[in-house]
Amino acid sequence: MPFPIKRMLDHRLPSSSSMRVMVHKEFSDHIRSWKFIILLGIITLACIGSIYTSITALREGGGAEHEASGFLFLQMFTLTDGSLPSFIDFISFLGPLMGIALGFDAVNTERSKGTLSRIISQPVYRDDFLKAKFLAALMLVTVVVFSLGLLVMGLGLLTIGFPPTPEEFWRVIFFQLASVVYVGFWLNLSILLSVRFRQGATSALAGISIWIFFTIFYNMLLNLAAKGLAPDRGASAESILSYQELMLMLGRLSPAQLFSEATTTLLLPTVRSLGPLTMEQIVGALPTPLPLAQSLLLIWPQLTGLAAATMVCFGLAYYLFMRQEIRSRS
């Protein structure tokens, strides 16, 4: 694998300098790769289609009730006319695919080509190699997510005719940051699988299988568990509340559920709670949208959970990679 580390042969550069070189090289390789170009084209076309459906719904008066509340601009990300999913649905569905595609062959391909041993034999720290793989892919994910988000905002300016309010702008920014964290989790998971399995096809299949499980089959299993654990009709209010909290906790074991709750709260300011409420909590509550600070406090556990899962995956990948023996090809 050719990349500019010949200048590091005579002496060992600081860790930050060597990693900067590798991050730049990996970032350039991702941009020039066909898998990224194809995946970016699919995501861009899907997002343009979702923007068209939201514009159509806005023109038909679908966001009239939200215009009165002062958050019409956010409907560009959540509104749809029914023909295609919304922008937020496309990001939650195609974002994991982008993370898996960028990381499933991060390490095992280097090993199969025999270039991993050449890189490690140079005066480059082994942990810098793994961190460069993650940082370069995460930078690319950030560029793609923010570019698509700004594209939606630009088309919203042309469609609606007035700019977003400061709160709407920051809600969109935090939504994009949450999307980067979500895709970063799948990126780290795919890098972990790339370290664990020696074949790129095996790690890709394992990553897609985990994504399909949490996207489709986990909700099916949760519905089966809900039927078996459901309390009787004559159960007390405490039993019903405990059952609802248990099912909510089980649902939040899925990263897709955490991302859905976080993004829904950010883009729909009228969402005031993410759990079951009692009558005492409902009585006297004002039906007004939450301010941005309160929405961030409401989704802080979800964002923390996604970040923690991301760090766990990276820690496991780091542990396995540091313990692996790297041999040169004969």
C-alpha positions in Angstrom: 0.0 0.0 0.0 1.8 3.2 -1.1 1.6 6.1 1.2 4.1 8.8 2.2 6.0 7.5 5.2 9.4 7.3 3.6 10.4 10.5 5.3 9.8 8.7 8.6 12.4 5.9 8.0 15.3 7.7 9.5 13.7 8.6 12.8 10.4 8.1 14.5 8.1 11.1 14.2 5.7 12.0 17.0 2.5 10.0 17.2 0.4 13.0 16.1 2.5 13.6 13.0 2.5 10.0 11.8 -1.2 9.7 12.4 -1.9 12.9 10.5 -0.2 11.5 7.5 -2.1 8.2 7.7 -5.5 10.0 8.2 -4.8 12.2 5.1 -4.0 9.1 3.1 -7.0 7.1 4.2 -9.3 10.0 3.6 -8.0 10.4 0.1 -8.4 6.6 -0.6 -12.0 6.7 0.6 -12.9 9.6 -1.6 -11.4 7.9 -4.7 -12.9 4.4 -3.9 -15.8 3.2 -6.1 -17.7 1.8 -3.1 -17.9 5.3 -1.6 -18.9 6.9 -4.8 -21.7 4.4 -5.4 -23.0 4.6 -1.9 -22.8 8.4 -1.9 -24.8 8.4 -5.1 -27.5 6.1 -3.6 -27.8 8.2 -0.4 -27.9 11.5 -2.4 -30.6 10.3 -4.7 -32.7 9.0 -1.8 -32.3 12.2 0.1 -33.3 14.3 -3.0 -36.4 12.1 -3.3 -37.3 12.7 0.3 -36.8 16.5 -0.1 -39.1 16.4 -3.1 -41.8 14.6 -1.1 -41.5 17.1 1.8 -41.7 20.1 -0.6 -44.8 18.6 -2.2 -46.4 18.1 1.2 -45.6 21.6 2.2 -47.1 23.0 -0.9 -50.3 21.0 -0.3 -50.6 22.5 3.1 -49.3 19.6 5.1 -47.3 21.8 7.4 -49.9 24.4 8.1 -50.3 23.4 11.7 -46.6 23.5 12.3 -46.3 27.0 10.7 -48.5 28.3 13.5 -46.1 26.9 16.1 -43.1 28.5 14.4 -41.2 25.4 13.3 -42.2 25.0 9.7 -38.6 24.9 8.5 -38.0 21.6 10.5 -40.7 19.9 8.4 -38.3 19.7 5.5 -36.6 16.9 7.5 -39.7 15.1 8.8 -42.6 15.7 6.5 -43.6 13.4 3.6 -46.5 13.1 1.2 -46.6 9.3 1.6 -44.9 8.4 -1.7 -41.4 8.2 -0.2 -40.0 8.2 3.4 -38.8 11.4 5.0 -35.2 12.6 5.1 -34.8 11.4 8.7 -36.0 7.9 7.7 -33.5 7.7 4.9 -30.7 8.8 7.2 -31.6 6.2 9.8 -31.9 3.5 7.1 -28.9 4.2 4.8 -26.6 5.7 7.4 -25.6 2.4 8.9 -24.8 1.0 5.4 -22.4 3.9 4.9 -20.6 3.1 8.2 -20.4 -0.6 7.4 -19.2 0.0 3.9 -16.4 2.3 5.1 -15.1 0.0 7.8 -15.7 -3.7 6.9 -12.4 -4.0 5.1 -10.3 -1.5 7.1 -7.9 -4.1 8.5 -8.4 -7.5 7.0 -7.8 -6.2 3.4 -4.5 -4.7 4.5 -3.6 -8.1 6.0 -4.7 -10.1 3.0 -2.7 -7.8 0.6 0.4 -8.1 2.8 0.6 -4.3 3.3 -0.2 -4.4 7.0 3.1 -5.9 8.0 4.9 -3.3 5.8 3.1 -0.4 7.6 3.7 -1.8 11.1 7.4 -2.5 10.3 7.9 1.2 9.6 8.4 3.7 12.5 4.6 3.9 13.0 2.8 3.1 16.2 0.3 0.3 15.8 -2.5 2.1 17.6 -2.1 5.1 15.3 -2.9 2.8 12.4 -6.3 1.8 13.9 -7.1 5.4 15.0 -6.3 6.7 11.5 -8.7 4.2 10.0 -11.5 5.4 12.3 -10.8 9.1 12.1 -10.5 9.2 8.3 -13.8 7.4 7.9 -15.5 9.5 10.5 -14.4 12.7 8.9 -15.8 11.5 5.6 -19.1 10.6 7.3 -19.2 14.1 8.9 -18.7 15.8 5.5 -21.4 13.7 3.9 -24.0 14.2 6.6 -23.5 17.9 7.0 -23.4 18.4 3.2 -26.8 16.6 2.8 -28.2 18.6 5.8 -27.1 21.9 4.3 -28.6 20.8 0.9 -31.9 20.3 2.6 -31.7 23.7 4.4 -30.8 25.4 1.1 -33.7 23.9 -0.7 -35.9 24.8 2.2 -34.9 28.5 1.9 -35.9 28.4 -1.8 -39.2 26.6 -1.0 -40.4 28.3 2.1 -39.0 31.7 1.3 -37.6 32.7 4.7 -34.6 31.6 6.7 -34.8 29.3 9.7 -34.9 30.7 13.2 -31.8 30.4 15.4 -33.4 27.6 17.3 -34.4 25.7 14.2 -30.8 26.1 12.8 -29.3 24.7 16.0 -31.8 21.9 16.1 -30.7 20.9 12.6 -27.0 21.1 13.6 -27.6 18.9 16.7 -29.6 16.5 14.5 -26.6 16.2 12.1 -24.2 15.6 15.1 -26.5 12.9 16.4 -26.5 11.3 12.9 -22.7 11.4 12.8 -22.5 9.6 16.2 -25.1 7.0 15.0 -23.1 6.3 11.8 -19.9 6.3 13.8 -21.3 3.4 16.0 -21.8 1.3 12.9 -18.4 2.3 11.6 -16.7 1.2 14.8 -18.7 -2.0 14.8 -17.5 -2.8 11.2 -13.9 -2.0 12.1 -14.2 -4.4 15.0 -15.5 -7.1 12.7 -12.7 -6.3 10.3 -10.2 -6.9 13.0 -11.9 -10.1 14.2 -12.4 -11.7 10.8 -9.7 -12.2 8.2 -11.9 -12.1 5.2 -13.6 -8.9 4.1 -16.7 -10.7 2.8 -17.2 -12.4 6.3 -16.9 -9.1 8.1 -19.3 -7.3 5.7 -21.8 -10.1 6.0 -21.6 -10.0 9.8 -22.1 -6.3 9.9 -25.1 -6.3 7.6 -26.6 -9.2 9.6 -26.3 -7.2 12.8 -27.8 -4.2 11.1 -30.8 -6.3 9.7 -31.3 -7.8 13.1 -31.7 -4.5 14.9 -33.6 -2.9 12.1 -36.2 -5.7 11.5 -36.0 -8.8 13.7 -35.4 -7.1 17.0 -38.8 -5.3 16.9 -40.4 -8.7 16.1 -38.8 -10.3 19.1 -39.8 -7.4 21.2 -43.4 -7.7 20.2 -43.4 -11.4 21.0 -41.9 -10.6 24.4 -44.5 -7.9 24.9 -47.3 -10.3 24.4 -45.8 -12.8 26.9 -45.0 -10.2 29.6 -48.2 -8.1 29.2 -50.1 -7.8 32.5 -53.7 -8.9 33.0 -56.6 -6.6 32.4 -57.2 -6.2 36.1 -53.6 -5.3 36.9 -52.8 -2.3 39.0 -51.5 1.0 37.6 -48.0 0.3 39.1 -47.8 -3.1 37.3 -48.8 -1.5 34.0 -46.3 1.3 34.5 -43.5 -1.2 35.3 -44.4 -3.2 32.2 -44.2 -0.1 30.0 -40.9 0.9 31.5 -39.5 -2.6 31.0 -40.5 -2.7 27.3 -39.1 0.8 26.8 -35.8 -0.3 28.4 -35.6 -3.4 26.2 -36.4 -1.3 23.1 -33.6 1.1 23.9 -31.0 -1.7 23.7 -31.3 -1.2 19.9 -29.1 1.7 18.6 -31.8 2.4 16.0 -34.3 3.1 18.7 -31.9 5.4 20.5 -31.3 7.3 17.3 -35.0 7.5 16.5 -35.8 9.0 19.9 -33.0 11.5 19.7 -33.7 12.8 16.3 -37.5 12.8 16.8 -37.1 15.0 19.9 -34.7 17.4 18.1 -36.8 17.8 14.9 -40.2 17.8 16.6 -40.1 20.3 19.5 -43.7 19.3 20.5 -42.3 16.0 21.9 -42.2 16.5 25.6 -41.5 13.0 26.9 -40.0 9.7 25.7 -41.6 7.5 28.3 -45.0 6.6 29.9 -46.7 9.4 31.8 -49.2 9.2 34.6 -52.3 11.4 34.8 -50.7 13.4 37.6 -47.9 14.3 35.2 -50.2 15.2 32.4 -52.7 17.4 34.3 -51.5 21.0 34.4 -48.8 20.5 31.7 -48.7 23.3 29.1 -49.0 22.1 25.5 -46.1 24.2 24.3 -43.0 23.2 22.4 -39.9 22.5 24.4 -36.9 24.9 24.1 -33.7 23.5 22.6 -32.0 23.2 26.0 -34.8 21.1 27.4 -34.9 18.9 24.3 -31.1 18.2 24.7 -31.6 17.3 28.3 -34.4 14.9 27.3 -32.2 13.1 24.8 -29.0 13.2 26.7 -29.3 9.5 27.8 -29.8 8.4 24.2 -26.8 10.3 22.9 -24.7 9.1 25.8 -25.8 5.5 25.1 -24.8 5.8 21.4 -21.4 7.3 22.3 -20.8 4.7 24.9 -21.6 1.8 22.4 -19.3 3.5 19.9 -16.4 3.6 22.5 -17.0 0.0 23.5 -16.7 -1.2 19.9 -13.5 0.8 19.4 -12.1 -0.4 22.7 -12.7 -4.0 21.7 -11.2 -3.5 18.2 -8.2 -1.8 19.8 -7.7 -4.7 22.3 -8.0 -7.4 19.6 -5.7 -5.6 17.2 -3.0 -4.9 19.7 -2.9 -8.6 20.7 -2.9 -10.0 17.2 0.4 -11.2 15.6 1.2 -9.6 12.3 3.3 -11.6 10.0 4.7 -10.7 6.6 3.6 -12.7 3.6 6.1 -15.1 2.3 
